[in-house]
């Protein structure tokens, strides 16, 4: 019977067929679960966009929804690259995170910046889950020698990290500070003036509107991923510190 050290050497040398077969099965299962999660995310992003208050937050969700549709297609290419039929798995995590986003909508006032702040938090929770899932999948693909699969998955991983940084920058730029000053009776938009809002910008508590130039720029002051790829840190008002 091989010693533990010999098994490790065989594994990294590509000579441990039993372990390789087990990792292949694990990789395929993870791939199916990610595929399911991304398809659920497409629907969730549309719902978050519909519920958002400001054009900036709505546009961020819609942009990532389009990006996620492309990621679904890319996952299908990953399946094809390893000769496995495209199939959905299951992911209780994404189901729960989507439910949490719905609770944000239920527990916040329509047209408030507090809702946007909550939706950004919900969105970043989903991004952090996807970053962890794709990071693990990239590692498995590399260990198994699936070069093309690893390249495609890493492309999506970079997109997920970038989306998370954009949400942090959006929160830091204007959502958090204005949500903090928002009273229970203040509303930045309601369903009856949705069209009016889109033409005039964000309504401030005193009834004036912020012009595009006053809130259109974003500044990020503390988003970063560790070089090891195993942790995300942000000193932004919403991001906090999250270990992956």
C-alpha positions as CSV (number, residue, x, y, z in Angstrom):
1,X,0.0,0.0,0.0
2,X,1.4,3.4,-1.0
3,X,2.3,5.8,1.8
4,X,0.7,9.2,2.1
5,X,3.7,10.9,0.6
6,X,3.7,8.5,-2.4
7,X,0.0,9.2,-3.0
8,X,0.7,12.9,-2.9
9,X,3.6,12.5,-5.4
10,X,1.5,10.3,-7.7
11,X,-1.4,12.7,-7.5
12,X,0.6,15.8,-8.6
13,X,2.5,13.6,-11.1
14,X,-0.8,12.7,-12.7
15,X,-0.3,9.0,-11.9
16,X,-3.2,8.6,-9.4
17,X,-6.0,7.5,-11.6
18,X,-8.5,6.9,-8.8
19,X,-8.0,10.4,-7.4
20,X,-8.1,12.0,-10.9
21,X,-11.4,10.2,-11.6
22,X,-12.8,11.5,-8.3
23,X,-11.7,15.0,-9.0
24,X,-13.2,14.9,-12.5
25,X,-16.5,13.9,-11.0
26,X,-16.3,16.7,-8.4
27,X,-15.4,19.2,-11.1
28,X,-18.4,18.2,-13.3
29,X,-20.7,18.4,-10.3
30,X,-19.4,21.9,-9.5
31,X,-19.8,22.9,-13.1
32,X,-23.4,21.8,-13.2
33,X,-24.2,23.6,-9.9
34,X,-22.5,26.8,-11.2
35,X,-24.5,26.5,-14.4
36,X,-27.7,26.3,-12.4
37,X,-26.7,29.3,-10.2
38,X,-25.9,31.5,-13.2
39,X,-29.2,30.8,-14.8
40,X,-31.0,31.7,-11.6
41,X,-28.8,34.8,-11.3
42,X,-30.1,36.1,-14.7
43,X,-33.6,36.2,-13.3
44,X,-32.6,37.6,-9.9
45,X,-30.6,40.5,-11.6
46,X,-33.7,41.4,-13.6
47,X,-35.8,41.5,-10.4
48,X,-33.2,43.6,-8.6
49,X,-33.0,46.1,-11.5
50,X,-36.8,46.5,-11.5
51,X,-36.9,47.1,-7.8
52,X,-34.0,49.6,-7.7
53,X,-34.4,53.3,-7.1
54,X,-31.7,55.1,-9.1
55,X,-30.7,54.7,-12.7
56,X,-27.1,54.0,-11.7
57,X,-28.0,50.9,-9.6
58,X,-30.6,49.8,-12.2
59,X,-28.0,50.1,-15.0
60,X,-25.4,48.2,-12.9
61,X,-27.8,45.2,-12.5
62,X,-28.9,45.2,-16.1
63,X,-25.3,45.4,-17.3
64,X,-24.3,42.4,-15.2
65,X,-27.5,40.6,-16.3
66,X,-26.3,40.8,-19.9
67,X,-22.8,39.8,-18.8
68,X,-24.3,36.8,-16.9
69,X,-26.1,35.6,-20.0
70,X,-22.7,35.5,-21.7
71,X,-21.3,33.6,-18.8
72,X,-24.0,31.0,-19.2
73,X,-22.9,30.5,-22.8
74,X,-19.3,30.4,-21.7
75,X,-20.1,27.6,-19.2
76,X,-21.7,25.6,-22.1
77,X,-18.4,26.0,-23.9
78,X,-16.6,24.6,-20.8
79,X,-18.9,21.5,-20.8
80,X,-18.1,21.0,-24.5
81,X,-14.4,21.4,-23.9
82,X,-14.3,18.4,-21.5
83,X,-16.8,16.3,-23.5
84,X,-19.6,16.4,-21.0
85,X,-23.3,17.1,-21.8
86,X,-24.6,20.4,-20.6
87,X,-26.8,19.9,-17.5
88,X,-28.1,21.9,-14.6
89,X,-27.3,20.8,-11.1
90,X,-28.6,22.5,-7.9
91,X,-27.4,25.3,-5.7
92,X,-29.1,26.0,-2.4
93,X,-26.8,28.9,-1.8
94,X,-28.0,30.9,-4.8
95,X,-31.6,30.1,-4.0
96,X,-31.1,31.5,-0.5
97,X,-29.3,34.6,-1.7
98,X,-32.0,35.3,-4.2
99,X,-34.6,35.0,-1.5
100,X,-32.5,37.4,0.7
101,X,-32.7,40.0,-2.2
102,X,-36.4,39.6,-2.3
103,X,-36.6,40.3,1.5
104,X,-34.6,43.5,0.9
105,X,-37.3,44.7,-1.5
106,X,-40.1,43.6,1.0
107,X,-38.4,45.4,3.9
108,X,-37.5,48.7,2.3
109,X,-39.6,51.6,0.9
110,X,-40.1,51.8,-2.8
111,X,-38.2,54.8,-4.2
112,X,-35.7,55.0,-1.3
113,X,-32.0,55.0,-1.4
114,X,-32.1,52.6,1.5
115,X,-33.5,50.0,-0.9
116,X,-30.6,50.6,-3.3
117,X,-28.1,50.2,-0.5
118,X,-29.8,46.9,0.5
119,X,-29.8,45.7,-3.1
120,X,-26.1,46.4,-3.5
121,X,-25.5,44.4,-0.3
122,X,-27.6,41.5,-1.7
123,X,-25.8,41.8,-5.1
124,X,-22.4,41.6,-3.5
125,X,-23.4,38.5,-1.4
126,X,-24.2,36.8,-4.7
127,X,-20.9,38.0,-6.3
128,X,-18.8,36.7,-3.3
129,X,-20.5,33.3,-3.7
130,X,-19.8,33.2,-7.4
131,X,-16.2,34.3,-6.9
132,X,-15.6,31.4,-4.5
133,X,-17.4,28.9,-6.8
134,X,-15.4,30.0,-9.9
135,X,-12.1,30.2,-8.0
136,X,-12.5,26.6,-6.9
137,X,-13.6,25.5,-10.4
138,X,-10.5,27.2,-12.0
139,X,-8.2,25.3,-9.5
140,X,-9.9,22.0,-10.2
141,X,-9.6,22.5,-14.0
142,X,-5.9,23.4,-13.7
143,X,-5.2,20.3,-11.5
144,X,-7.0,18.1,-14.0
145,X,-5.2,19.6,-17.0
146,X,-8.3,21.1,-18.6
147,X,-6.5,24.1,-20.0
148,X,-9.3,25.5,-22.1
149,X,-11.9,25.0,-19.3
150,X,-9.6,26.8,-16.9
151,X,-9.1,29.7,-19.3
152,X,-12.8,30.2,-19.8
153,X,-13.6,29.9,-16.1
154,X,-10.9,32.3,-15.2
155,X,-12.3,34.8,-17.6
156,X,-15.7,34.7,-15.8
157,X,-13.9,34.8,-12.4
158,X,-12.3,38.1,-13.4
159,X,-15.7,39.5,-14.5
160,X,-17.3,38.6,-11.2
161,X,-14.5,40.3,-9.3
162,X,-14.8,43.4,-11.4
163,X,-18.6,43.5,-10.9
164,X,-18.1,43.3,-7.1
165,X,-15.6,46.2,-7.3
166,X,-18.1,48.2,-9.3
167,X,-20.8,47.7,-6.8
168,X,-18.5,48.8,-4.0
169,X,-17.5,51.9,-5.9
170,X,-21.2,52.7,-6.6
171,X,-22.0,52.4,-2.9
172,X,-19.1,54.6,-2.0
173,X,-19.8,57.3,-4.6
174,X,-23.3,58.3,-3.5
175,X,-25.7,55.6,-2.3
176,X,-24.5,55.1,1.3
177,X,-24.1,58.7,2.4
178,X,-27.5,59.8,1.0
179,X,-29.3,56.7,2.3
180,X,-27.9,57.6,5.8
181,X,-29.5,61.1,5.6
182,X,-32.8,59.8,4.2
183,X,-35.7,60.0,6.7
184,X,-38.5,57.5,6.8
185,X,-40.8,59.8,4.8
186,X,-38.3,60.8,2.1
187,X,-38.6,59.1,-1.3
188,X,-36.3,59.5,-4.2
189,X,-38.7,58.0,-6.7
190,X,-42.0,56.2,-6.7
191,X,-43.7,54.1,-9.3
192,X,-45.9,57.0,-10.4
193,X,-43.0,59.2,-11.4
194,X,-40.6,56.6,-12.8
195,X,-40.6,58.3,-16.2
196,X,-40.2,61.7,-14.7
197,X,-37.2,60.4,-12.7
198,X,-35.4,59.0,-15.6
199,X,-35.5,62.4,-17.3
200,X,-34.4,64.5,-14.3
201,X,-32.0,62.6,-12.2
202,X,-32.1,61.8,-8.5
203,X,-34.5,63.8,-6.2
204,X,-32.9,65.1,-3.0
205,X,-34.8,65.3,0.3
206,X,-35.4,69.0,-0.2
207,X,-37.2,68.4,-3.5
208,X,-34.3,69.4,-5.9
209,X,-32.8,67.1,-8.4
210,X,-29.2,66.1,-8.6
211,X,-27.9,66.7,-12.1
212,X,-26.0,63.9,-13.9
213,X,-22.7,65.7,-13.3
214,X,-23.2,65.7,-9.6
215,X,-23.5,62.0,-9.1
216,X,-22.4,60.4,-12.3
217,X,-18.8,59.8,-11.3
218,X,-17.7,57.0,-9.1
219,X,-14.7,56.8,-6.9
220,X,-13.4,53.6,-5.3
221,X,-11.2,54.0,-2.3
222,X,-10.5,50.6,-0.9
223,X,-11.4,47.6,-2.9
224,X,-8.9,44.9,-3.5
225,X,-8.4,41.2,-3.7
226,X,-5.5,39.5,-2.1
227,X,-2.9,38.1,-4.5
228,X,-3.6,34.6,-3.3
229,X,-7.2,34.8,-4.6
230,X,-8.5,33.5,-1.3
231,X,-9.9,36.7,0.3
232,X,-11.6,39.9,-0.5
233,X,-11.2,43.0,1.5
234,X,-13.0,46.3,1.2
235,X,-13.1,49.3,3.6
236,X,-16.2,50.7,1.8
237,X,-19.3,51.6,3.7
238,X,-21.2,48.6,2.3
239,X,-18.5,46.0,1.4
240,X,-17.0,45.5,4.9
241,X,-14.6,42.6,5.1
242,X,-15.5,39.3,3.6
243,X,-13.4,36.2,3.5
244,X,-14.0,33.8,0.7
